[in-house]
Amino acid sequence: MTEQELKSLLAKLPPLREEIGKIIVGQTQVLDEVLVALLAGGHALLEGVPGLAKTLLVRTLASATDLPFRRIQFTPDLMPTDILGTEVLEEDHGTGHRSFKFNEGPIFASLVLADEINRTPPKTQAALLEAMQEGHVTYAGQEHALPKPFFLLATQNPIEQSGTYPLPEAQLDRFLLYIRIGYPTEQEELSVLSGTTGTARAEVRSVLGGEDIRQLQQLVRQVSLSPELLSFVNRLVRATRPATSTVKFIQDYGRWGAGPRAGQALILCAKARALLQGRFAATLDDIKTLAPPVLRHRVLLNFNAEAENLTPDDAVAELLKAVPV
C-alpha cells in the first residue's frame, strides 16, 4: 500500500462516525468501542436495558459499511441449525441422481447481529463458538468458510431474569469486548425525541466496504507498541489472577483471573484505537481506556465481592491504580 492509498483509507474513518451519528445520538464511547472491535477483527457483546438503540446501532453500522448483514433473533426454541444452516436432499431431474446440498444459515454474513443472545439455551449459544473463534462452520464433517471480514455483535438485556440463560465464561471469553450502554444525557434524550417522532429521516450512506475493512484490520497489527507498554499489559493481566496477584483487591475478592487471550485482546484493541484516531503508535491512554471492556467479562469475583456490591469494573479500576507503569 502506498502512502497516498493509506491516507485515503484512513480518511474514511471520520466520515464513518459521522454517518452513524446521523442516527445514533450521543453514545460516543460505545461507538468507539464497537469500531475498535471491528478494526481489531474481534466480536463484541453489547449490554444495556431495552430501548437504548443497541439493535439500531448495529443496523446503522451495517448501512455505513456496506457489509452483508443478517439479524438472528435468539429465542428459547431456536435450534443450532437455524443459525448454521442444514443439508437438504436434492434430485437431478435429468439423471435422477440424488445428493445432499448445504444450505447456509444466517451466520454466513459479514456482519451478524445476535439479538438477545441470552434468551436461547446453551446448546444453541454454543453453536456460535466455532464460528467466532475459527471463522468457519463444520457440518456433517465438512468445513464451510465464513465470509471475511466476519464480525458478530451480540446484545443482551441485564435486567431480564425469567427465561434467560446467562452466557458461560468460556463463551464470554470469545468476545473481544464487553460493551455496556448507559442511559443518554438529558440533552441527548431530547435530541432523540425530537428527531425520531417527526417525518424527517436521515439517510445513511455507505463509507467503508469489505475490502477496506480487511486492509484496516491488517494495518492494526502494524501499529507500534513499545516494549514497556507490552510489559505493562502482561503485568496487568497477570495481576487479575488471585493465586499470583499482589493486588490486595484481587487477593480479597478475586475468584478467577483473565487468561493470555485477554492480553492479546487488550493489545489489539489499543492498536485499533490508535489507528482510529490517526496514530501509528498505541499509548498508555489507549490501554487504560480499553481495559474495562476487555477485562470486565474475564475477571470473576467471589461471594464476598457480591455481598459488598463490588463489580469487575471496580476490580479493573483498582488494578489500573495498583499495577505500576
C-alpha positions as CSV (number, residue, x, y, z in Angstrom):
1,M,0.0,0.0,0.0
2,T,1.3,3.4,-1.0
3,E,1.3,6.4,1.4
4,Q,-1.5,8.0,-0.7
5,E,-3.6,4.9,-0.5
6,L,-3.0,4.7,3.2
7,K,-4.1,8.3,3.7
8,S,-7.2,7.8,1.6
9,L,-8.1,4.7,3.6
10,L,-7.7,6.4,7.0
11,A,-9.6,9.4,5.7
12,K,-12.8,7.2,5.5
13,L,-12.9,6.7,9.3
14,P,-14.1,10.1,10.4
15,P,-17.0,10.1,7.8
16,L,-17.9,6.6,9.1
17,R,-18.6,8.1,12.6
18,E,-20.5,11.0,11.0
19,E,-22.8,8.7,9.1
20,I,-23.6,6.6,12.1
21,G,-24.0,9.8,14.2
22,K,-26.9,10.8,11.9
23,I,-29.0,8.0,13.5
24,I,-27.3,7.3,16.8
25,V,-27.3,10.4,19.1
26,G,-24.5,10.5,21.7
27,Q,-23.1,7.2,22.9
28,T,-19.6,8.3,21.6
29,Q,-17.7,5.9,23.8
30,V,-19.9,2.9,22.8
31,L,-19.5,3.7,19.1
32,D,-15.7,4.0,19.5
33,E,-15.6,0.6,21.3
34,V,-17.7,-1.0,18.6
35,L,-15.4,0.4,15.8
36,V,-12.4,-0.8,17.8
37,A,-13.7,-4.3,17.9
38,L,-14.4,-4.2,14.1
39,L,-10.9,-2.9,13.3
40,A,-9.3,-5.4,15.7
41,G,-11.0,-8.3,14.0
42,G,-12.9,-9.4,17.1
43,H,-16.5,-9.7,18.2
44,A,-18.4,-7.6,20.7
45,L,-21.2,-8.1,23.3
46,L,-23.5,-5.1,23.9
47,E,-25.3,-5.0,27.2
48,G,-28.0,-2.4,28.1
49,V,-31.6,-2.1,29.2
50,P,-34.3,-2.2,26.5
51,G,-34.7,0.9,24.3
52,L,-31.2,2.1,24.2
53,A,-30.8,1.6,20.4
54,K,-28.5,-1.5,20.6
55,T,-30.1,-3.1,17.6
56,L,-30.3,0.2,15.8
57,L,-26.6,0.8,16.3
58,V,-25.7,-2.5,14.6
59,R,-28.2,-1.9,11.7
60,T,-26.7,1.6,11.2
61,L,-23.2,0.2,11.2
62,A,-24.2,-2.3,8.5
63,S,-25.6,0.5,6.3
64,A,-22.5,2.7,6.8
65,T,-20.1,-0.2,6.0
66,D,-21.9,-1.8,3.0
67,L,-21.4,-5.3,4.6
68,P,-23.7,-8.2,4.0
69,F,-25.9,-8.1,7.1
70,R,-28.1,-10.7,8.9
71,R,-30.1,-10.5,12.1
72,I,-30.7,-13.5,14.2
73,Q,-33.4,-13.2,16.9
74,F,-32.5,-15.6,19.7
75,T,-35.5,-17.3,21.3
76,P,-35.9,-20.3,23.7
77,D,-36.9,-22.6,20.8
78,L,-34.0,-21.6,18.4
79,M,-32.0,-24.6,17.2
80,P,-28.3,-24.6,16.1
81,T,-29.4,-25.4,12.5
82,D,-31.4,-22.3,12.5
83,I,-28.1,-20.4,12.8
84,L,-25.6,-22.5,10.9
85,G,-27.7,-24.0,8.2
86,T,-28.7,-27.5,7.2
87,E,-28.3,-30.1,4.4
88,V,-31.2,-30.8,2.1
89,L,-31.6,-33.7,-0.3
90,E,-31.7,-32.6,-4.0
91,E,-32.5,-34.7,-7.0
92,D,-31.3,-34.0,-10.5
93,H,-34.4,-34.5,-12.7
94,G,-32.2,-35.3,-15.8
95,T,-30.2,-38.1,-14.3
96,G,-32.2,-39.0,-11.2
97,H,-29.1,-38.6,-9.1
98,R,-29.7,-37.5,-5.6
99,S,-27.2,-35.6,-3.4
100,F,-27.1,-33.5,-0.3
101,K,-26.6,-29.8,-0.6
102,F,-25.7,-27.5,2.3
103,N,-28.0,-24.5,2.7
104,E,-26.2,-21.7,4.5
105,G,-27.8,-20.2,7.6
106,P,-27.9,-16.6,8.6
107,I,-24.4,-16.9,10.2
108,F,-23.0,-16.6,6.7
109,A,-22.8,-12.9,6.5
110,S,-20.0,-10.3,7.2
111,L,-21.9,-8.5,9.9
112,V,-24.2,-10.6,12.1
113,L,-26.5,-9.3,14.9
114,A,-27.2,-11.9,17.5
115,D,-30.1,-10.2,19.2
116,E,-30.9,-11.1,22.9
117,I,-28.3,-13.9,22.8
118,N,-29.0,-14.9,26.4
119,R,-32.6,-15.9,25.6
120,T,-31.6,-19.1,23.9
121,P,-30.4,-22.4,25.6
122,P,-26.7,-23.2,25.9
123,K,-26.9,-25.8,23.1
124,T,-27.8,-23.1,20.6
125,Q,-25.4,-20.5,22.2
126,A,-22.5,-23.0,21.8
127,A,-23.2,-23.2,18.0
128,L,-21.6,-19.8,17.7
129,L,-18.3,-20.8,19.3
130,E,-16.6,-22.3,16.3
131,A,-17.8,-19.6,14.0
132,M,-16.5,-16.8,16.4
133,Q,-13.1,-18.5,17.0
134,E,-12.2,-20.3,13.8
135,G,-14.1,-18.3,11.1
136,H,-15.8,-21.4,9.7
137,V,-18.7,-23.8,10.4
138,T,-18.4,-27.6,10.5
139,Y,-21.5,-29.5,9.3
140,A,-21.5,-33.3,8.6
141,G,-17.8,-33.3,8.8
142,Q,-17.3,-30.6,6.2
143,E,-15.9,-27.2,6.9
144,H,-17.7,-24.2,5.4
145,A,-15.7,-20.9,5.5
146,L,-17.5,-17.8,6.7
147,P,-17.1,-14.6,4.7
148,K,-14.2,-12.2,5.5
149,P,-14.5,-9.9,7.3
150,F,-16.7,-11.6,9.8
151,F,-18.0,-9.5,12.7
152,L,-20.5,-10.7,15.3
153,L,-22.3,-8.3,17.5
154,A,-24.5,-9.8,20.3
155,T,-26.9,-8.0,22.5
156,Q,-28.4,-8.8,25.9
157,N,-30.5,-7.1,28.5
158,P,-29.1,-7.1,32.1
159,I,-32.5,-6.8,33.9
160,E,-34.2,-9.9,32.5
161,Q,-34.0,-13.0,34.7
162,S,-37.0,-15.1,33.8
163,G,-36.5,-17.2,30.6
164,T,-32.8,-16.2,30.2
165,Y,-29.6,-18.4,30.0
166,P,-26.5,-16.4,31.1
167,L,-23.6,-16.9,28.8
168,P,-20.9,-19.2,30.3
169,E,-17.5,-17.8,31.0
170,A,-15.9,-19.9,28.1
171,Q,-18.2,-18.2,25.6
172,L,-17.9,-14.7,27.1
173,D,-14.1,-15.1,26.6
174,R,-14.7,-15.3,22.9
175,F,-15.9,-11.8,22.8
176,L,-13.1,-9.3,22.3
177,L,-15.1,-6.5,24.1
178,Y,-18.0,-6.5,26.6
179,I,-19.6,-3.1,26.0
180,R,-22.1,-1.6,28.4
181,I,-24.6,1.0,27.2
182,G,-25.9,3.5,29.7
183,Y,-28.8,6.0,29.5
184,P,-28.3,9.1,27.4
185,T,-27.9,12.6,28.9
186,E,-30.9,14.9,29.2
187,Q,-29.9,16.9,26.0
188,E,-29.1,13.7,24.1
189,E,-32.5,12.2,25.0
190,L,-34.2,15.4,24.0
191,S,-32.5,15.2,20.6
192,V,-33.7,11.6,20.2
193,L,-37.3,12.5,21.0
194,S,-37.3,15.5,18.6
195,G,-35.5,13.6,15.8
196,T,-37.5,10.3,15.8
197,T,-41.1,11.4,16.3
198,G,-41.4,13.6,13.1
199,T,-41.5,12.9,9.4
200,A,-37.8,13.6,8.6
201,R,-35.5,10.6,8.4
202,A,-31.8,10.7,7.9
203,E,-30.2,8.7,5.2
204,V,-27.0,6.8,5.9
205,R,-24.6,6.4,3.0
206,S,-22.0,3.6,2.7
207,V,-18.5,4.7,3.6
208,L,-16.4,1.6,4.0
209,G,-16.5,-1.7,2.0
210,G,-15.4,-5.2,3.0
211,E,-12.0,-4.8,1.3
212,D,-11.4,-1.5,3.2
213,I,-12.1,-3.2,6.5
214,R,-9.8,-6.1,5.7
215,Q,-7.0,-3.7,4.9
216,L,-7.6,-1.7,8.1
217,Q,-7.5,-4.9,10.1
218,Q,-4.1,-5.7,8.6
219,L,-2.9,-2.2,9.4
220,V,-4.0,-2.5,13.0
221,R,-1.4,-5.3,13.6
222,Q,1.3,-3.0,12.2
223,V,0.7,-0.2,14.7
224,S,3.6,0.2,17.1
225,L,3.5,-0.8,20.8
226,S,6.6,-0.1,22.9
227,P,8.2,-3.0,24.9
228,E,7.4,-1.1,28.1
229,L,3.7,-1.0,27.3
230,L,3.8,-4.6,26.3
231,S,5.3,-5.4,29.7
232,F,2.6,-3.3,31.4
233,V,-0.2,-5.2,29.7
234,N,1.4,-8.5,30.6
235,R,1.7,-7.5,34.3
236,L,-1.9,-6.1,34.3
237,V,-3.4,-9.3,33.0
238,R,-1.3,-11.5,35.4
239,A,-2.4,-9.3,38.3
240,T,-6.0,-10.4,37.8
241,R,-5.2,-13.9,38.9
242,P,-5.8,-14.4,42.7
243,A,-3.2,-17.1,43.1
244,T,-0.3,-14.9,42.0
245,S,-1.6,-11.4,42.2
246,T,0.0,-8.8,44.6
247,V,-3.0,-6.5,44.4
248,K,-5.0,-6.6,47.6
249,F,-8.4,-6.2,46.0
250,I,-7.8,-9.3,43.8
251,Q,-6.5,-11.3,46.8
252,D,-9.6,-10.4,48.8
253,Y,-12.3,-10.5,46.2
254,G,-11.0,-12.4,43.1
255,R,-12.2,-15.9,42.2
256,W,-10.7,-16.3,38.8
257,G,-8.5,-14.2,36.6
258,A,-8.0,-13.5,32.9
259,G,-6.0,-15.7,30.6
260,P,-3.5,-14.8,27.9
261,R,-6.3,-14.1,25.4
262,A,-7.1,-11.0,27.5
263,G,-3.6,-9.6,26.9
264,Q,-3.9,-10.3,23.2
265,A,-7.3,-8.5,23.1
266,L,-6.0,-5.5,25.1
267,I,-3.0,-5.0,22.8
268,L,-5.0,-5.4,19.6
269,C,-7.7,-3.0,20.9
270,A,-5.2,-0.4,21.9
271,K,-3.7,-0.6,18.4
272,A,-7.1,-0.3,16.8
273,R,-8.0,2.8,18.9
274,A,-4.7,4.4,17.9
275,L,-5.4,3.8,14.2
276,L,-9.0,5.1,14.7
277,Q,-7.5,8.3,15.9
278,G,-5.0,8.6,13.1
279,R,-1.9,7.4,15.1
280,F,0.5,4.7,14.3
281,A,1.6,4.0,17.9
282,A,-0.5,2.9,20.8
283,T,-0.2,4.8,24.1
284,L,-0.8,4.1,27.8
285,D,-4.1,6.1,27.5
286,D,-5.3,3.6,24.8
287,I,-4.6,0.7,27.1
288,K,-6.2,2.3,30.2
289,T,-9.3,3.3,28.2
290,L,-9.9,-0.2,26.8
291,A,-9.0,-2.2,29.9
292,P,-12.6,-2.2,31.3
293,P,-14.4,-3.5,28.2
294,V,-11.6,-6.1,27.7
295,L,-11.4,-7.3,31.3
296,R,-14.8,-6.9,32.8
297,H,-16.1,-10.3,31.5
298,R,-12.8,-12.1,32.1
299,V,-12.4,-11.3,35.8
300,L,-14.7,-13.3,38.2
301,L,-15.3,-12.1,41.7
302,N,-16.2,-14.2,44.8
303,F,-19.2,-14.1,47.0
304,N,-17.7,-11.5,49.3
305,A,-17.5,-9.1,46.4
306,E,-21.1,-9.7,45.5
307,A,-22.1,-9.1,49.2
308,E,-20.4,-5.7,49.1
309,N,-21.9,-4.8,45.7
310,L,-18.4,-4.8,44.1
311,T,-18.2,-5.3,40.3
312,P,-15.5,-6.4,37.8
313,D,-15.3,-2.7,36.8
314,D,-14.2,-1.9,40.4
315,A,-11.6,-4.6,40.1
316,V,-10.2,-3.2,36.8
317,A,-10.1,0.3,38.4
318,E,-8.1,-1.0,41.3
319,L,-5.8,-2.9,39.0
320,L,-5.0,0.2,37.0
321,K,-4.1,2.1,40.1
322,A,-2.1,-0.7,41.7
323,V,-0.1,-2.1,38.8
324,P,3.0,0.1,38.2
325,V,3.6,1.5,34.7
